[in-house]
Amino acid sequence: QLALDTLVSLDQSPAHCARSIVLFSDSQRQCQIAEEIFELRGYPTLRVDSKTSTSKEVKEFLKDPDTYLE
């Protein structure tokens, strides 16, 4: 539900507002579903978990999250 509420907020926010969010969950499946929903709506995602930890993109993020998110 949190992912859907967040998605509605993003869709309704003005285009000039920052559109970056972070979702936390202890459910692998919920994270995967949230990622699918956001990507279907055209939002870029970066899921960080045991299944994605070896990807180049996640490794770059973990090295320096602030720089990655700029």
PDB file of N, CA, C, O and CB in Angstrom:
ATOM      1  N   GLN A   1       0.816  -1.192   0.000  1.00  0.00           N
ATOM      2  CA  GLN A   1       0.000   0.000   0.000  1.00  0.00           C
ATOM      3  C   GLN A   1       0.860   1.257   0.000  1.00  0.00           C
ATOM      4  O   GLN A   1       0.530   2.234  -0.672  1.00  0.00           O
ATOM      5  CB  GLN A   1      -0.928  -0.002   1.195  1.00  0.00           C
ATOM      6  N   LEU A   2       1.957   1.240   0.746  1.00  0.00           N
ATOM      7  CA  LEU A   2       2.832   2.411   0.809  1.00  0.00           C
ATOM      8  C   LEU A   2       3.353   2.786  -0.572  1.00  0.00           C
ATOM      9  O   LEU A   2       3.417   3.968  -0.911  1.00  0.00           O
ATOM     10  CB  LEU A   2       4.004   2.150   1.756  1.00  0.00           C
ATOM     11  N   ALA A   3       3.722   1.797  -1.364  1.00  0.00           N
ATOM     12  CA  ALA A   3       4.231   2.078  -2.706  1.00  0.00           C
ATOM     13  C   ALA A   3       3.161   2.750  -3.554  1.00  0.00           C
ATOM     14  O   ALA A   3       3.462   3.682  -4.300  1.00  0.00           O
ATOM     15  CB  ALA A   3       4.712   0.787  -3.384  1.00  0.00           C
ATOM     16  N   LEU A   4       1.929   2.295  -3.453  1.00  0.00           N
ATOM     17  CA  LEU A   4       0.847   2.883  -4.240  1.00  0.00           C
ATOM     18  C   LEU A   4       0.541   4.307  -3.782  1.00  0.00           C
ATOM     19  O   LEU A   4       0.313   5.185  -4.614  1.00  0.00           O
ATOM     20  CB  LEU A   4      -0.413   2.017  -4.142  1.00  0.00           C
ATOM     21  N   ASP A   5       0.532   4.547  -2.462  1.00  0.00           N
ATOM     22  CA  ASP A   5       0.315   5.901  -1.948  1.00  0.00           C
ATOM     23  C   ASP A   5       1.423   6.835  -2.407  1.00  0.00           C
ATOM     24  O   ASP A   5       1.163   7.979  -2.779  1.00  0.00           O
ATOM     25  CB  ASP A   5       0.236   5.891  -0.416  1.00  0.00           C
ATOM     26  N   THR A   6       2.642   6.352  -2.381  1.00  0.00           N
ATOM     27  CA  THR A   6       3.783   7.151  -2.815  1.00  0.00           C
ATOM     28  C   THR A   6       3.686   7.452  -4.300  1.00  0.00           C
ATOM     29  O   THR A   6       3.972   8.571  -4.727  1.00  0.00           O
ATOM     30  CB  THR A   6       5.099   6.431  -2.504  1.00  0.00           C
ATOM     31  N   LEU A   7       3.294   6.484  -5.076  1.00  0.00           N
ATOM     32  CA  LEU A   7       3.151   6.664  -6.514  1.00  0.00           C
ATOM     33  C   LEU A   7       2.109   7.730  -6.826  1.00  0.00           C
ATOM     34  O   LEU A   7       2.318   8.562  -7.708  1.00  0.00           O
ATOM     35  CB  LEU A   7       2.774   5.343  -7.183  1.00  0.00           C
ATOM     36  N   VAL A   8       1.000   7.712  -6.117  1.00  0.00           N
ATOM     37  CA  VAL A   8      -0.041   8.729  -6.312  1.00  0.00           C
ATOM     38  C   VAL A   8       0.526  10.108  -5.997  1.00  0.00           C
ATOM     39  O   VAL A   8       0.280  11.061  -6.736  1.00  0.00           O
ATOM     40  CB  VAL A   8      -1.281   8.434  -5.421  1.00  0.00           C
ATOM     41  N   SER A   9       1.276  10.223  -4.912  1.00  0.00           N
ATOM     42  CA  SER A   9       1.878  11.503  -4.549  1.00  0.00           C
ATOM     43  C   SER A   9       2.849  11.987  -5.621  1.00  0.00           C
ATOM     44  O   SER A   9       2.856  13.170  -5.962  1.00  0.00           O
ATOM     45  CB  SER A   9       2.597  11.388  -3.207  1.00  0.00           C
ATOM     46  N   LEU A  10       3.658  11.093  -6.150  1.00  0.00           N
ATOM     47  CA  LEU A  10       4.599  11.461  -7.212  1.00  0.00           C
ATOM     48  C   LEU A  10       3.860  11.920  -8.464  1.00  0.00           C
ATOM     49  O   LEU A  10       4.243  12.911  -9.086  1.00  0.00           O
ATOM     50  CB  LEU A  10       5.517  10.280  -7.549  1.00  0.00           C
ATOM     51  N   ASP A  11       2.823  11.213  -8.826  1.00  0.00           N
ATOM     52  CA  ASP A  11       2.059  11.554 -10.021  1.00  0.00           C
ATOM     53  C   ASP A  11       1.395  12.922  -9.886  1.00  0.00           C
ATOM     54  O   ASP A  11       1.218  13.626 -10.880  1.00  0.00           O
ATOM     55  CB  ASP A  11       1.003  10.484 -10.295  1.00  0.00           C
ATOM     56  N   GLN A  12       1.029  13.302  -8.668  1.00  0.00           N
ATOM     57  CA  GLN A  12       0.315  14.552  -8.459  1.00  0.00           C
ATOM     58  C   GLN A  12       1.237  15.729  -8.161  1.00  0.00           C
ATOM     59  O   GLN A  12       0.783  16.873  -8.171  1.00  0.00           O
ATOM     60  CB  GLN A  12      -0.664  14.390  -7.339  1.00  0.00           C
ATOM     61  N   SER A  13       2.514  15.483  -7.899  1.00  0.00           N
ATOM     62  CA  SER A  13       3.425  16.573  -7.569  1.00  0.00           C
ATOM     63  C   SER A  13       3.798  17.350  -8.830  1.00  0.00           C
ATOM     64  O   SER A  13       3.845  16.791  -9.925  1.00  0.00           O
ATOM     65  CB  SER A  13       4.690  16.031  -6.876  1.00  0.00           C
ATOM     66  N   PRO A  14       4.064  18.650  -8.661  1.00  0.00           N
ATOM     67  CA  PRO A  14       4.467  19.451  -9.825  1.00  0.00           C
ATOM     68  C   PRO A  14       5.754  18.922 -10.448  1.00  0.00           C
ATOM     69  O   PRO A  14       6.596  18.355  -9.752  1.00  0.00           O
ATOM     70  CB  PRO A  14       4.651  20.918  -9.425  1.00  0.00           C
ATOM     71  N   ALA A  15       5.905  19.103 -11.737  1.00  0.00           N
ATOM     72  CA  ALA A  15       7.055  18.573 -12.469  1.00  0.00           C
ATOM     73  C   ALA A  15       8.379  19.121 -11.954  1.00  0.00           C
ATOM     74  O   ALA A  15       9.404  18.446 -12.054  1.00  0.00           O
ATOM     75  CB  ALA A  15       6.918  18.886 -13.940  1.00  0.00           C
ATOM     76  N   HIS A  16       8.377  20.337 -11.403  1.00  0.00           N
ATOM     77  CA  HIS A  16       9.627  20.944 -10.948  1.00  0.00           C
ATOM     78  C   HIS A  16      10.073  20.437  -9.573  1.00  0.00           C
ATOM     79  O   HIS A  16      11.168  20.773  -9.123  1.00  0.00           O
ATOM     80  CB  HIS A  16       9.476  22.447 -10.906  1.00  0.00           C
ATOM     81  N   CYS A  17       9.255  19.646  -8.909  1.00  0.00           N
ATOM     82  CA  CYS A  17       9.612  19.103  -7.593  1.00  0.00           C
ATOM     83  C   CYS A  17      10.495  17.866  -7.756  1.00  0.00           C
ATOM     84  O   CYS A  17      10.407  17.141  -8.747  1.00  0.00           O
ATOM     85  CB  CYS A  17       8.337  18.751  -6.781  1.00  0.00           C
ATOM     86  N   ALA A  18      11.342  17.650  -6.763  1.00  0.00           N
ATOM     87  CA  ALA A  18      12.179  16.446  -6.767  1.00  0.00           C
ATOM     88  C   ALA A  18      11.279  15.220  -6.760  1.00  0.00           C
ATOM     89  O   ALA A  18      10.261  15.188  -6.068  1.00  0.00           O
ATOM     90  CB  ALA A  18      13.149  16.425  -5.543  1.00  0.00           C
ATOM     91  N   ARG A  19      11.657  14.229  -7.523  1.00  0.00           N
ATOM     92  CA  ARG A  19      10.850  13.032  -7.611  1.00  0.00           C
ATOM     93  C   ARG A  19      11.637  11.799  -7.156  1.00  0.00           C
ATOM     94  O   ARG A  19      11.448  10.704  -7.685  1.00  0.00           O
ATOM     95  CB  ARG A  19      10.347  12.844  -9.035  1.00  0.00           C
ATOM     96  N   SER A  20      12.501  11.983  -6.190  1.00  0.00           N
ATOM     97  CA  SER A  20      13.282  10.865  -5.657  1.00  0.00           C
ATOM     98  C   SER A  20      12.667  10.411  -4.341  1.00  0.00           C
ATOM     99  O   SER A  20      12.312  11.226  -3.489  1.00  0.00           O
ATOM    100  CB  SER A  20      14.775  11.266  -5.458  1.00  0.00           C
ATOM    101  N   ILE A  21      12.548   9.115  -4.195  1.00  0.00           N
ATOM    102  CA  ILE A  21      12.033   8.547  -2.955  1.00  0.00           C
ATOM    103  C   ILE A  21      12.855   7.321  -2.598  1.00  0.00           C
ATOM    104  O   ILE A  21      13.568   6.763  -3.432  1.00  0.00           O
ATOM    105  CB  ILE A  21      10.528   8.186  -3.084  1.00  0.00           C
ATOM    106  N   VAL A  22      12.742   6.919  -1.355  1.00  0.00           N
ATOM    107  CA  VAL A  22      13.374   5.692  -0.884  1.00  0.00           C
ATOM    108  C   VAL A  22      12.296   4.884  -0.176  1.00  0.00           C
ATOM    109  O   VAL A  22      11.598   5.400   0.697  1.00  0.00           O
ATOM    110  CB  VAL A  22      14.600   5.990   0.069  1.00  0.00           C
ATOM    111  N   LEU A  23      12.164   3.644  -0.544  1.00  0.00           N
ATOM    112  CA  LEU A  23      11.237   2.732   0.120  1.00  0.00           C
ATOM    113  C   LEU A  23      12.039   1.649   0.814  1.00  0.00           C
ATOM    114  O   LEU A  23      12.991   1.113   0.248  1.00  0.00           O
ATOM    115  CB  LEU A  23      10.225   2.115  -0.888  1.00  0.00           C
ATOM    116  N   PHE A  24      11.660   1.332   2.023  1.00  0.00           N
ATOM    117  CA  PHE A  24      12.291   0.250   2.774  1.00  0.00           C
ATOM    118  C   PHE A  24      11.245  -0.813   3.053  1.00  0.00           C
ATOM    119  O   PHE A  24      10.084  -0.498   3.314  1.00  0.00           O
ATOM    120  CB  PHE A  24      12.925   0.769   4.100  1.00  0.00           C
ATOM    121  N   SER A  25      11.651  -2.059   2.999  1.00  0.00           N
ATOM    122  CA  SER A  25      10.742  -3.147   3.323  1.00  0.00           C
ATOM    123  C   SER A  25      11.549  -4.368   3.736  1.00  0.00           C
ATOM    124  O   SER A  25      12.674  -4.572   3.280  1.00  0.00           O
ATOM    125  CB  SER A  25       9.821  -3.475   2.125  1.00  0.00           C
ATOM    126  N   ASP A  26      10.963  -5.165   4.596  1.00  0.00           N
ATOM    127  CA  ASP A  26      11.613  -6.426   4.961  1.00  0.00           C
ATOM    128  C   ASP A  26      11.080  -7.567   4.095  1.00  0.00           C
ATOM    129  O   ASP A  26      11.367  -8.735   4.360  1.00  0.00           O
ATOM    130  CB  ASP A  26      11.392  -6.740   6.459  1.00  0.00           C
ATOM    131  N   SER A  27      10.316  -7.235   3.076  1.00  0.00           N
ATOM    132  CA  SER A  27       9.759  -8.240   2.176  1.00  0.00           C
ATOM    133  C   SER A  27      10.370  -8.107   0.785  1.00  0.00           C
ATOM    134  O   SER A  27      10.164  -7.107   0.097  1.00  0.00           O
ATOM    135  CB  SER A  27       8.228  -8.112   2.102  1.00  0.00           C
ATOM    136  N   GLN A  28      11.109  -9.110   0.389  1.00  0.00           N
ATOM    137  CA  GLN A  28      11.714  -9.146  -0.946  1.00  0.00           C
ATOM    138  C   GLN A  28      10.647  -9.016  -2.013  1.00  0.00           C
ATOM    139  O   GLN A  28      10.813  -8.250  -2.963  1.00  0.00           O
ATOM    140  CB  GLN A  28      12.511 -10.443  -1.149  1.00  0.00           C
ATOM    141  N   ARG A  29       9.581  -9.734  -1.877  1.00  0.00           N
ATOM    142  CA  ARG A  29       8.514  -9.731  -2.885  1.00  0.00           C
ATOM    143  C   ARG A  29       7.851  -8.353  -2.987  1.00  0.00           C
ATOM    144  O   ARG A  29       7.556  -7.894  -4.091  1.00  0.00           O
ATOM    145  CB  ARG A  29       7.458 -10.801  -2.548  1.00  0.00           C
ATOM    146  N   GLN A  30       7.615  -7.697  -1.859  1.00  0.00           N
ATOM    147  CA  GLN A  30       7.009  -6.369  -1.893  1.00  0.00           C
ATOM    148  C   GLN A  30       7.916  -5.376  -2.614  1.00  0.00           C
ATOM    149  O   GLN A  30       7.438  -4.518  -3.356  1.00  0.00           O
ATOM    150  CB  GLN A  30       6.712  -5.879  -0.469  1.00  0.00           C
ATOM    151  N   CYS A  31       9.211  -5.492  -2.397  1.00  0.00           N
ATOM    152  CA  CYS A  31      10.156  -4.607  -3.091  1.00  0.00           C
ATOM    153  C   CYS A  31      10.126  -4.856  -4.595  1.00  0.00           C
ATOM    154  O   CYS A  31      10.149  -3.911  -5.383  1.00  0.00           O
ATOM    155  CB  CYS A  31      11.586  -4.811  -2.550  1.00  0.00           C
ATOM    156  N   GLN A  32      10.075  -6.104  -4.988  1.00  0.00           N
ATOM    157  CA  GLN A  32      10.017  -6.434  -6.415  1.00  0.00           C
ATOM    158  C   GLN A  32       8.731  -5.915  -7.050  1.00  0.00           C
ATOM    159  O   GLN A  32       8.754  -5.386  -8.161  1.00  0.00           O
ATOM    160  CB  GLN A  32      10.125  -7.950  -6.617  1.00  0.00           C
ATOM    161  N   ILE A  33       7.619  -6.063  -6.352  1.00  0.00           N
ATOM    162  CA  ILE A  33       6.342  -5.572  -6.869  1.00  0.00           C
ATOM    163  C   ILE A  33       6.365  -4.056  -6.977  1.00  0.00           C
ATOM    164  O   ILE A  33       5.930  -3.501  -7.987  1.00  0.00           O
ATOM    165  CB  ILE A  33       5.179  -6.025  -5.970  1.00  0.00           C
ATOM    166  N   ALA A  34       6.868  -3.378  -5.947  1.00  0.00           N
ATOM    167  CA  ALA A  34       6.952  -1.917  -5.984  1.00  0.00           C
ATOM    168  C   ALA A  34       7.817  -1.465  -7.150  1.00  0.00           C
ATOM    169  O   ALA A  34       7.463  -0.520  -7.855  1.00  0.00           O
ATOM    170  CB  ALA A  34       7.515  -1.371  -4.661  1.00  0.00           C
ATOM    171  N   GLU A  35       8.940  -2.126  -7.357  1.00  0.00           N
ATOM    172  CA  GLU A  35       9.823  -1.778  -8.469  1.00  0.00           C
ATOM    173  C   GLU A  35       9.092  -1.919  -9.802  1.00  0.00           C
ATOM    174  O   GLU A  35       9.188  -1.041 -10.659  1.00  0.00           O
ATOM    175  CB  GLU A  35      11.081  -2.662  -8.456  1.00  0.00           C
ATOM    176  N   GLU A  36       8.368  -3.011  -9.978  1.00  0.00           N
ATOM    177  CA  GLU A  36       7.621  -3.231 -11.220  1.00  0.00           C
ATOM    178  C   GLU A  36       6.579  -2.134 -11.443  1.00  0.00           C
ATOM    179  O   GLU A  36       6.441  -1.623 -12.555  1.00  0.00           O
ATOM    180  CB  GLU A  36       6.937  -4.605 -11.194  1.00  0.00           C
ATOM    181  N   ILE A  37       5.858  -1.778 -10.400  1.00  0.00           N
ATOM    182  CA  ILE A  37       4.819  -0.750 -10.511  1.00  0.00           C
ATOM    183  C   ILE A  37       5.430   0.591 -10.905  1.00  0.00           C
ATOM    184  O   ILE A  37       4.935   1.260 -11.812  1.00  0.00           O
ATOM    185  CB  ILE A  37       4.047  -0.614  -9.182  1.00  0.00           C
ATOM    186  N   PHE A  38       6.504   0.982 -10.225  1.00  0.00           N
ATOM    187  CA  PHE A  38       7.133   2.269 -10.520  1.00  0.00           C
ATOM    188  C   PHE A  38       7.700   2.293 -11.938  1.00  0.00           C
ATOM    189  O   PHE A  38       7.557   3.293 -12.642  1.00  0.00           O
ATOM    190  CB  PHE A  38       8.243   2.565  -9.503  1.00  0.00           C
ATOM    191  N   GLU A  39       8.332   1.219 -12.360  1.00  0.00           N
ATOM    192  CA  GLU A  39       8.902   1.171 -13.701  1.00  0.00           C
ATOM    193  C   GLU A  39       7.814   1.197 -14.777  1.00  0.00           C
ATOM    194  O   GLU A  39       8.000   1.811 -15.828  1.00  0.00           O
ATOM    195  CB  GLU A  39       9.764  -0.078 -13.858  1.00  0.00           C
ATOM    196  N   LEU A  40       6.693   0.542 -14.527  1.00  0.00           N
ATOM    197  CA  LEU A  40       5.585   0.591 -15.479  1.00  0.00           C
ATOM    198  C   LEU A  40       5.060   2.010 -15.668  1.00  0.00           C
ATOM    199  O   LEU A  40       4.553   2.352 -16.737  1.00  0.00           O
ATOM    200  CB  LEU A  40       4.458  -0.317 -15.015  1.00  0.00           C
ATOM    201  N   ARG A  41       5.182   2.834 -14.627  1.00  0.00           N
ATOM    202  CA  ARG A  41       4.731   4.228 -14.698  1.00  0.00           C
ATOM    203  C   ARG A  41       5.820   5.154 -15.217  1.00  0.00           C
ATOM    204  O   ARG A  41       5.605   6.361 -15.324  1.00  0.00           O
ATOM    205  CB  ARG A  41       4.269   4.700 -13.331  1.00  0.00           C
ATOM    206  N   GLY A  42       6.985   4.604 -15.541  1.00  0.00           N
ATOM    207  CA  GLY A  42       8.056   5.402 -16.128  1.00  0.00           C
ATOM    208  C   GLY A  42       9.054   5.980 -15.151  1.00  0.00           C
ATOM    209  O   GLY A  42       9.895   6.790 -15.542  1.00  0.00           O
ATOM    210  N   TYR A  43       8.984   5.586 -13.890  1.00  0.00           N
ATOM    211  CA  TYR A  43       9.932   6.073 -12.896  1.00  0.00           C
ATOM    212  C   TYR A  43      11.156   5.155 -12.855  1.00  0.00           C
ATOM    213  O   TYR A  43      11.007   3.935 -12.797  1.00  0.00           O
ATOM    214  CB  TYR A  43       9.265   6.160 -11.500  1.00  0.00           C
ATOM    215  N   PRO A  44      12.358   5.725 -12.884  1.00  0.00           N
ATOM    216  CA  PRO A  44      13.553   4.889 -12.757  1.00  0.00           C
ATOM    217  C   PRO A  44      13.651   4.337 -11.332  1.00  0.00           C
ATOM    218  O   PRO A  44      13.233   4.991 -10.377  1.00  0.00           O
ATOM    219  CB  PRO A  44      14.831   5.698 -13.119  1.00  0.00           C
ATOM    220  N   THR A  45      14.192   3.156 -11.200  1.00  0.00           N
ATOM    221  CA  THR A  45      14.320   2.534  -9.881  1.00  0.00           C
ATOM    222  C   THR A  45      15.724   1.971  -9.693  1.00  0.00           C
ATOM    223  O   THR A  45      16.449   1.717 -10.656  1.00  0.00           O
ATOM    224  CB  THR A  45      13.269   1.421  -9.701  1.00  0.00           C
ATOM    225  N   LEU A  46      16.078   1.788  -8.458  1.00  0.00           N
ATOM    226  CA  LEU A  46      17.299   1.077  -8.091  1.00  0.00           C
ATOM    227  C   LEU A  46      16.959   0.273  -6.845  1.00  0.00           C
ATOM    228  O   LEU A  46      16.843   0.829  -5.753  1.00  0.00           O
ATOM    229  CB  LEU A  46      18.521   2.066  -7.844  1.00  0.00           C
ATOM    230  N   ARG A  47      16.801  -1.016  -7.010  1.00  0.00           N
ATOM    231  CA  ARG A  47      16.492  -1.894  -5.885  1.00  0.00           C
ATOM    232  C   ARG A  47      17.795  -2.460  -5.356  1.00  0.00           C
ATOM    233  O   ARG A  47      18.581  -3.039  -6.106  1.00  0.00           O
ATOM    234  CB  ARG A  47      15.512  -3.037  -6.300  1.00  0.00           C
ATOM    235  N   VAL A  48      18.020  -2.291  -4.063  1.00  0.00           N
ATOM    236  CA  VAL A  48      19.242  -2.786  -3.432  1.00  0.00           C
ATOM    237  C   VAL A  48      18.853  -3.900  -2.469  1.00  0.00           C
ATOM    238  O   VAL A  48      18.202  -3.667  -1.450  1.00  0.00           O
ATOM    239  CB  VAL A  48      20.014  -1.635  -2.688  1.00  0.00           C
ATOM    240  N   ASP A  49      19.263  -5.106  -2.812  1.00  0.00           N
ATOM    241  CA  ASP A  49      19.009  -6.262  -1.963  1.00  0.00           C
ATOM    242  C   ASP A  49      19.963  -7.378  -2.357  1.00  0.00           C
ATOM    243  O   ASP A  49      20.842  -7.181  -3.196  1.00  0.00           O
ATOM    244  CB  ASP A  49      17.530  -6.729  -2.076  1.00  0.00           C
ATOM    245  N   SER A  50      19.797  -8.532  -1.763  1.00  0.00           N
ATOM    246  CA  SER A  50      20.734  -9.637  -2.027  1.00  0.00           C
ATOM    247  C   SER A  50      20.687 -10.099  -3.473  1.00  0.00           C
ATOM    248  O   SER A  50      21.675 -10.637  -3.972  1.00  0.00           O
ATOM    249  CB  SER A  50      20.432 -10.811  -1.112  1.00  0.00           C
ATOM    250  N   LYS A  51      19.578  -9.907  -4.155  1.00  0.00           N
ATOM    251  CA  LYS A  51      19.464 -10.345  -5.543  1.00  0.00           C
ATOM    252  C   LYS A  51      20.079  -9.347  -6.525  1.00  0.00           C
ATOM    253  O   LYS A  51      20.385  -9.708  -7.662  1.00  0.00           O
ATOM    254  CB  LYS A  51      18.009 -10.570  -5.892  1.00  0.00           C
ATOM    255  N   THR A  52      20.263  -8.098  -6.098  1.00  0.00           N
ATOM    256  CA  THR A  52      20.798  -7.068  -6.999  1.00  0.00           C
ATOM    257  C   THR A  52      22.187  -6.589  -6.596  1.00  0.00           C
ATOM    258  O   THR A  52      22.791  -5.782  -7.303  1.00  0.00           O
ATOM    259  CB  THR A  52      19.857  -5.887  -7.046  1.00  0.00           C
ATOM    260  N   SER A  53      22.697  -7.072  -5.477  1.00  0.00           N
ATOM    261  CA  SER A  53      23.936  -6.530  -4.914  1.00  0.00           C
ATOM    262  C   SER A  53      25.167  -6.705  -5.798  1.00  0.00           C
ATOM    263  O   SER A  53      26.154  -5.994  -5.607  1.00  0.00           O
ATOM    264  CB  SER A  53      24.196  -7.169  -3.601  1.00  0.00           C
ATOM    265  N   THR A  54      25.142  -7.610  -6.738  1.00  0.00           N
ATOM    266  CA  THR A  54      26.305  -7.813  -7.602  1.00  0.00           C
ATOM    267  C   THR A  54      26.251  -6.974  -8.884  1.00  0.00           C
ATOM    268  O   THR A  54      27.201  -6.981  -9.668  1.00  0.00           O
ATOM    269  CB  THR A  54      26.422  -9.278  -7.961  1.00  0.00           C
ATOM    270  N   SER A  55      25.153  -6.257  -9.100  1.00  0.00           N
ATOM    271  CA  SER A  55      25.045  -5.458 -10.326  1.00  0.00           C
ATOM    272  C   SER A  55      25.964  -4.233 -10.243  1.00  0.00           C
ATOM    273  O   SER A  55      26.211  -3.695  -9.164  1.00  0.00           O
ATOM    274  CB  SER A  55      23.573  -5.015 -10.562  1.00  0.00           C
ATOM    275  N   LYS A  56      26.450  -3.818 -11.384  1.00  0.00           N
ATOM    276  CA  LYS A  56      27.352  -2.665 -11.466  1.00  0.00           C
ATOM    277  C   LYS A  56      26.688  -1.415 -10.887  1.00  0.00           C
ATOM    278  O   LYS A  56      27.318  -0.659 -10.147  1.00  0.00           O
ATOM    279  CB  LYS A  56      27.774  -2.413 -12.928  1.00  0.00           C
ATOM    280  N   GLU A  57      25.428  -1.202 -11.223  1.00  0.00           N
ATOM    281  CA  GLU A  57      24.703  -0.018 -10.774  1.00  0.00           C
ATOM    282  C   GLU A  57      24.598   0.028  -9.242  1.00  0.00           C
ATOM    283  O   GLU A  57      24.822   1.080  -8.642  1.00  0.00           O
ATOM    284  CB  GLU A  57      23.302   0.010 -11.401  1.00  0.00           C
ATOM    285  N   VAL A  58      24.264  -1.082  -8.617  1.00  0.00           N
ATOM    286  CA  VAL A  58      24.145  -1.125  -7.159  1.00  0.00           C
ATOM    287  C   VAL A  58      25.512  -0.923  -6.512  1.00  0.00           C
ATOM    288  O   VAL A  58      25.616  -0.226  -5.503  1.00  0.00           O
ATOM    289  CB  VAL A  58      23.527  -2.466  -6.700  1.00  0.00           C
ATOM    290  N   LYS A  59      26.553  -1.516  -7.073  1.00  0.00           N
ATOM    291  CA  LYS A  59      27.895  -1.326  -6.519  1.00  0.00           C
ATOM    292  C   LYS A  59      28.297   0.141  -6.577  1.00  0.00           C
ATOM    293  O   LYS A  59      28.883   0.658  -5.626  1.00  0.00           O
ATOM    294  CB  LYS A  59      28.921  -2.187  -7.276  1.00  0.00           C
ATOM    295  N   GLU A  60      27.990   0.816  -7.678  1.00  0.00           N
ATOM    296  CA  GLU A  60      28.287   2.248  -7.802  1.00  0.00           C
ATOM    297  C   GLU A  60      27.518   3.049  -6.758  1.00  0.00           C
ATOM    298  O   GLU A  60      28.073   3.955  -6.137  1.00  0.00           O
ATOM    299  CB  GLU A  60      27.942   2.754  -9.217  1.00  0.00           C
ATOM    300  N   PHE A  61      26.264   2.726  -6.567  1.00  0.00           N
ATOM    301  CA  PHE A  61      25.443   3.401  -5.566  1.00  0.00           C
ATOM    302  C   PHE A  61      26.039   3.224  -4.175  1.00  0.00           C
ATOM    303  O   PHE A  61      26.173   4.195  -3.430  1.00  0.00           O
ATOM    304  CB  PHE A  61      24.003   2.867  -5.599  1.00  0.00           C
ATOM    305  N   LEU A  62      26.393   2.002  -3.823  1.00  0.00           N
ATOM    306  CA  LEU A  62      26.895   1.722  -2.477  1.00  0.00           C
ATOM    307  C   LEU A  62      28.246   2.359  -2.192  1.00  0.00           C
ATOM    308  O   LEU A  62      28.567   2.652  -1.040  1.00  0.00           O
ATOM    309  CB  LEU A  62      26.996   0.241  -2.272  1.00  0.00           C
ATOM    310  N   LYS A  63      29.044   2.577  -3.246  1.00  0.00           N
ATOM    311  CA  LYS A  63      30.341   3.252  -3.052  1.00  0.00           C
ATOM    312  C   LYS A  63      30.155   4.687  -2.557  1.00  0.00           C
ATOM    313  O   LYS A  63      30.869   5.138  -1.662  1.00  0.00           O
ATOM    314  CB  LYS A  63      31.146   3.255  -4.368  1.00  0.00           C
ATOM    315  N   ASP A  64      29.197   5.394  -3.142  1.00  0.00           N
ATOM    316  CA  ASP A  64      28.990   6.805  -2.798  1.00  0.00           C
ATOM    317  C   ASP A  64      27.551   7.200  -3.133  1.00  0.00           C
ATOM    318  O   ASP A  64      27.299   7.782  -4.188  1.00  0.00           O
ATOM    319  CB  ASP A  64      30.004   7.722  -3.556  1.00  0.00           C
ATOM    320  N   PRO A  65      26.616   6.891  -2.248  1.00  0.00           N
ATOM    321  CA  PRO A  65      25.195   7.150  -2.530  1.00  0.00           C
ATOM    322  C   PRO A  65      24.895   8.603  -2.869  1.00  0.00           C
ATOM    323  O   PRO A  65      24.105   8.868  -3.775  1.00  0.00           O
ATOM    324  CB  PRO A  65      24.362   6.742  -1.350  1.00  0.00           C
ATOM    325  N   ASP A  66      25.506   9.552  -2.163  1.00  0.00           N
ATOM    326  CA  ASP A  66      25.230  10.965  -2.426  1.00  0.00           C
ATOM    327  C   ASP A  66      25.572  11.356  -3.848  1.00  0.00           C
ATOM    328  O   ASP A  66      24.781  12.016  -4.522  1.00  0.00           O
ATOM    329  CB  ASP A  66      26.000  11.837  -1.462  1.00  0.00           C
ATOM    330  N   THR A  67      26.747  10.953  -4.308  1.00  0.00           N
ATOM    331  CA  THR A  67      27.169  11.282  -5.661  1.00  0.00           C
ATOM    332  C   THR A  67      26.283  10.567  -6.677  1.00  0.00           C
ATOM    333  O   THR A  67      25.908  11.154  -7.692  1.00  0.00           O
ATOM    334  CB  THR A  67      28.647  10.906  -5.874  1.00  0.00           C
ATOM    335  N   TYR A  68      25.951   9.329  -6.418  1.00  0.00           N
ATOM    336  CA  TYR A  68      25.109   8.556  -7.340  1.00  0.00           C
ATOM    337  C   TYR A  68      23.755   9.236  -7.538  1.00  0.00           C
ATOM    338  O   TYR A  68      23.230   9.269  -8.650  1.00  0.00           O
ATOM    339  CB  TYR A  68      24.909   7.118  -6.814  1.00  0.00           C
ATOM    340  N   LEU A  69      23.202   9.769  -6.475  1.00  0.00           N
ATOM    341  CA  LEU A  69      21.852  10.352  -6.533  1.00  0.00           C
ATOM    342  C   LEU A  69      21.816  11.784  -7.051  1.00  0.00           C
ATOM    343  O   LEU A  69      20.729  12.334  -7.227  1.00  0.00           O
ATOM    344  CB  LEU A  69      21.232  10.315  -5.172  1.00  0.00           C
ATOM    345  N   GLU A  70      22.942  12.393  -7.296  1.00  0.00           N
ATOM    346  CA  GLU A  70      22.956  13.767  -7.802  1.00  0.00           C
ATOM    347  C   GLU A  70      22.441  13.854  -9.196  1.00  0.00           C
ATOM    348  O   GLU A  70      22.388  14.943  -9.767  1.00  0.00           O
ATOM    349  CB  GLU A  70      24.332  14.337  -7.748  1.00  0.00           C
TER     350      GLU A  70
END
